[in-house]
């Protein structure tokens, strides 16, 4: 018997309730039949960024210490140790004496991050990551995979495979959805290389250094550069994503005054001689010893920097085991990213690559003019996109590089996505600070996961075309015009 509702409010509430019951099943109401969950919503695993797992020195002992990320007290102590030497440096210009204080002080905070010569963690440095125990999953919940960022990504992939198997057994599903952020993309690509897509429903790679990042390439070649323009532009492009509207406006105004008054330039004029005189020792005595056997950071070095980086970081007689480990990731995962990703698509698993743009990259290296999300260069995160330098365009007469029957040129004429390895599956968000998201990103990812049975791409939904504008204040992603 049909029941007629005279109240439009009652009708609306009833429709909303009915829609939520039909479209949004929950593991809380699902049944397990023959060991399988009937909710229809595969569990999502968030493969987190660098620093996702806390690293401990002597975990469980009386002298247990967090070494990454260091506690605030460690930074305060470091600053306190360097104030005196800095004043002395101003007076004496004795850069060696300053380096004598700087290097051991910084090493006291970060030195324990060094792996052994073969790229393995030393026994006294560990994490406390545990496998999840809650089977609840669905639209509002996902599983979080953290890891030691220093480890060989291919070893981390083995641990991730165990994690995936555990989640599947816990939830009663056959597949998981993967959403990776930043270095999580390195782990995900390593997993796909070693274990394929049998247990994977769909994949999102957000702001990931799939082909590396130039800051790692430059630093692993001993190159540092800080310019007035790069520091100013970093503040101008990054701060709106880090601060609320009123605070950002005030701080940006202050930065503008500092830049235009010449004060910033004066400060950098004082900093540059310190870099010029101390950098060689800092590399030789601190950065190289700590990071040369850090397989995880090696995964960030782009191909065009890689062999020269090995010469600089490893020297003439590199450890053979370490070299083989970093070579395997570089030449079989990073260098074959296109092959791996196309293989994922060919297996029927949808892929979404999201690259951030229009943020000044880290103002620390010669490649500071590369367009980026502030950390990962847009060309590397998009796996092959043709990107104009920040603040420029591709040119008035630019013609799309690959004619595939679709337009892949951004409305602002700054990006040609036709050269991406997955041109139909790569989205660009302008501006987007590295892995800094809001509800608008969540709606994009939810749409993708809700439709991952249909092979969605950049042409599937007019609300989510290839080029998106980031409305930070409104917490929305809208089509770029």
Secondary structure, DSSP 8 states (H G I E B T S, - for coil): -------HHHHHHHHHHHHHHHH---TTT--EETTEE-S----EEEE--TT-S-EEESTTSTT-EEEETB-HHHHHHHHHHHHHHHHHHHHH--HHHHHHHHHHHHHHHHGGG---TTS---TTEE-----------BTTB-EEE---TTS-HHHHHHHHHHHHHHHHHHHT-S-EEEEEETTHHHHHHHHHHHHTTTTEEEEEEES--TT--HHHHHHTTT-----HHHHHHHHHHHHHHHS-HHHHHHHHHHHHHHHHTTHHHHHHHHHHHHHHHHHHHHIIIIIHHHHTT-HHHHTTS-HHHHHHHHHHHH-SS--HHHHHHHHHHIIIIITTHHHHHHHHHHTT-EEEEEEEESEE--TTSTTTTSEEBSSSBHHHHTTS-EE--TT--S-TT---SS-SSS--B-TTS-EEGGGSTTTTSEEEEES--TT---HHHHHHHHHHHHTTTTT--TTS-GGG-SEEEEETTTTEEEE--
